[in-house]
Amino acid sequence: MATGTSDVTTLLAAWRAGDEAALAQLTERVYAELHRIAHHHMRNERRADSLQTTALVNEAWLRLADASAIEGRDRLQFFALASQVMRRVLVDAARARDAHKRGGAVQHVELDEAALVPGTPDRDIVALDEALTAFAHIAPRQAQVVELRYFGGLTEDETATALDTSPRTVRRDWELAKAWLARELARA
């Protein structure tokens, strides 16, 4: 992530303290990175009629604009939160589309090693979200690893930093999570 750690962290703190000018500077500094994260999310969307990247960034930014949502956040935590918000926006959009269809049933999804790699267009975001939400109740840190790596596009090292753990732990958590999610989605 190219955005300077200290700049973003400082601006987040200033914004939380009520400095409205900091919000404008923060927006300028993080927009490109938010757009990259949104583009990563959109690459994984299987429907061509889903939100556009810019619309996803804008909707996420509106949801993030509540300063209390970023309380105690530094740069990596902010981008992890932004990724979570984008995931929620996409899931909400997918559910809304399904509600308009006859039956609105969620499709069965096979999850194998390739399904948790960016660029796989065939996954069903609603089924994955439900499985990941269930997994978060059992293994919260491992679910966060999936969220940061798969949905946020963070590297292993960035994920380790965001979670204050080692890259080796992230690697083990990633493997465990993929296996658990594959099993759960196969049952669906």
C-alpha positions as semicolon CSV with decimal commas, in nm:
position;residue;x (nm);y (nm);z (nm)
1;M;0,000;0,000;0,000
2;A;0,159;0,318;-0,118
3;T;-0,002;0,571;0,112
4;G;0,236;0,693;0,388
5;T;0,170;0,526;0,721
6;S;0,241;0,825;0,941
7;D;0,048;1,070;0,720
8;V;-0,270;0,863;0,717
9;T;-0,246;0,772;1,085
10;T;-0,191;1,139;1,177
11;L;-0,481;1,252;0,960
12;L;-0,709;0,986;1,109
13;A;-0,622;1,108;1,459
14;A;-0,680;1,473;1,359
15;W;-1,015;1,383;1,201
16;R;-1,124;1,195;1,513
17;A;-1,030;1,505;1,713
18;G;-1,270;1,711;1,502
19;D;-1,036;1,868;1,244
20;E;-1,255;1,892;0,932
21;A;-0,956;2,000;0,718
22;A;-0,795;1,666;0,805
23;L;-1,092;1,489;0,643
24;A;-1,026;1,664;0,312
25;Q;-0,656;1,578;0,327
26;L;-0,734;1,221;0,430
27;T;-0,971;1,181;0,138
28;E;-0,703;1,302;-0,101
29;R;-0,442;1,067;0,045
30;V;-0,650;0,747;0,067
31;Y;-0,876;0,770;-0,239
32;A;-0,638;0,594;-0,478
33;E;-0,583;0,309;-0,233
34;L;-0,957;0,276;-0,170
35;H;-1,008;0,264;-0,545
36;R;-0,746;-0,015;-0,571
37;I;-0,924;-0,214;-0,300
38;A;-1,260;-0,157;-0,471
39;H;-1,113;-0,265;-0,804
40;H;-0,989;-0,583;-0,632
41;H;-1,341;-0,647;-0,501
42;M;-1,498;-0,577;-0,839
43;R;-1,262;-0,816;-1,018
44;N;-1,407;-1,087;-0,799
45;E;-1,769;-0,993;-0,871
46;R;-1,919;-1,236;-1,117
47;R;-2,202;-1,018;-1,241
48;A;-2,144;-0,748;-1,498
49;D;-2,446;-0,558;-1,367
50;S;-2,296;-0,505;-1,023
51;L;-2,179;-0,174;-0,883
52;Q;-1,908;0,018;-1,064
53;T;-1,573;0,060;-0,887
54;T;-1,620;0,433;-0,827
55;A;-1,970;0,377;-0,691
56;L;-1,833;0,115;-0,452
57;V;-1,563;0,356;-0,330
58;N;-1,817;0,635;-0,284
59;E;-2,066;0,417;-0,096
60;A;-1,790;0,280;0,128
61;W;-1,656;0,630;0,193
62;L;-2,003;0,746;0,297
63;R;-2,028;0,459;0,542
64;L;-1,674;0,527;0,669
65;A;-1,742;0,898;0,714
66;D;-1,872;0,833;1,064
67;A;-1,559;0,922;1,263
68;S;-1,660;0,682;1,542
69;A;-1,618;0,393;1,297
70;I;-1,248;0,464;1,275
71;E;-1,183;0,515;1,645
72;G;-0,835;0,394;1,735
73;R;-0,745;0,306;1,378
74;D;-0,408;0,341;1,212
75;R;-0,343;0,324;0,837
76;L;-0,358;-0,056;0,796
77;Q;-0,656;-0,088;1,027
78;F;-0,833;0,187;0,833
79;F;-0,780;0,006;0,501
80;A;-0,887;-0,323;0,660
81;L;-1,205;-0,151;0,782
82;A;-1,257;-0,002;0,435
83;S;-1,230;-0,349;0,286
84;Q;-1,486;-0,481;0,534
85;V;-1,722;-0,198;0,448
86;M;-1,680;-0,267;0,074
87;R;-1,752;-0,635;0,134
88;R;-2,072;-0,535;0,317
89;V;-2,175;-0,302;0,032
90;L;-2,125;-0,581;-0,223
91;V;-2,313;-0,835;-0,012
92;D;-2,599;-0,590;0,036
93;A;-2,610;-0,526;-0,340
94;A;-2,603;-0,900;-0,416
95;R;-2,884;-0,966;-0,170
96;A;-3,089;-0,684;-0,319
97;R;-3,042;-0,829;-0,669
98;D;-3,141;-1,175;-0,547
99;A;-3,451;-1,035;-0,377
100;H;-3,571;-0,906;-0,712
101;K;-3,538;-1,240;-0,884
102;R;-3,788;-1,521;-0,880
103;G;-3,696;-1,742;-0,589
104;G;-3,388;-1,535;-0,510
105;A;-3,209;-1,855;-0,410
106;V;-2,838;-1,848;-0,351
107;Q;-2,644;-2,071;-0,588
108;H;-2,431;-2,358;-0,463
109;V;-2,064;-2,270;-0,479
110;E;-1,766;-2,501;-0,493
111;L;-1,475;-2,351;-0,307
112;D;-1,137;-2,490;-0,384
113;E;-0,790;-2,343;-0,365
114;A;-0,856;-2,122;-0,669
115;A;-1,177;-1,978;-0,524
116;L;-0,986;-1,784;-0,260
117;V;-0,748;-1,629;-0,510
118;P;-0,822;-1,284;-0,655
119;G;-0,963;-1,291;-1,003
120;T;-1,201;-1,586;-0,962
121;P;-1,524;-1,449;-1,112
122;D;-1,752;-1,747;-1,040
123;R;-1,783;-1,729;-0,665
124;D;-2,106;-1,638;-0,498
125;I;-2,039;-1,347;-0,263
126;V;-2,350;-1,407;-0,053
127;A;-2,268;-1,772;0,017
128;L;-1,907;-1,684;0,092
129;D;-2,014;-1,400;0,322
130;E;-2,247;-1,630;0,516
131;A;-1,978;-1,897;0,550
132;L;-1,720;-1,639;0,655
133;T;-1,959;-1,488;0,910
134;A;-2,016;-1,834;1,062
135;F;-1,640;-1,897;1,059
136;A;-1,578;-1,567;1,242
137;H;-1,778;-1,701;1,540
138;I;-1,552;-2,004;1,560
139;A;-1,216;-1,858;1,458
140;P;-1,220;-1,478;1,459
141;R;-0,854;-1,418;1,373
142;Q;-0,858;-1,668;1,087
143;A;-1,172;-1,504;0,949
144;Q;-0,996;-1,168;0,968
145;V;-0,708;-1,315;0,768
146;V;-0,951;-1,415;0,492
147;E;-1,117;-1,076;0,501
148;L;-0,788;-0,888;0,478
149;R;-0,621;-1,112;0,220
150;Y;-0,915;-1,205;-0,002
151;F;-1,144;-0,908;0,028
152;G;-0,884;-0,644;0,112
153;G;-0,608;-0,757;-0,119
154;L;-0,347;-0,724;0,156
155;T;-0,025;-0,919;0,131
156;E;0,075;-1,176;0,389
157;D;0,311;-0,924;0,553
158;E;0,050;-0,644;0,554
159;T;-0,204;-0,882;0,705
160;A;0,045;-0,984;0,973
161;T;0,110;-0,619;1,056
162;A;-0,262;-0,535;1,067
163;L;-0,330;-0,827;1,301
164;D;-0,011;-0,781;1,502
165;T;0,104;-1,136;1,435
166;S;0,371;-1,310;1,228
167;P;0,354;-1,384;0,854
168;R;0,391;-1,753;0,941
169;T;0,078;-1,737;1,159
170;V;-0,107;-1,561;0,878
171;R;0,000;-1,837;0,636
172;R;-0,129;-2,110;0,874
173;D;-0,452;-1,920;0,939
174;W;-0,502;-1,873;0,563
175;E;-0,465;-2,247;0,496
176;L;-0,700;-2,339;0,782
177;A;-0,959;-2,087;0,671
178;K;-0,954;-2,205;0,309
179;A;-1,006;-2,564;0,417
180;W;-1,291;-2,476;0,656
181;L;-1,466;-2,252;0,404
182;A;-1,432;-2,512;0,127
183;R;-1,594;-2,772;0,351
184;E;-1,878;-2,540;0,453
185;L;-1,952;-2,425;0,100
186;A;-1,949;-2,785;-0,021
187;R;-2,219;-2,864;0,238
188;A;-2,437;-2,572;0,128
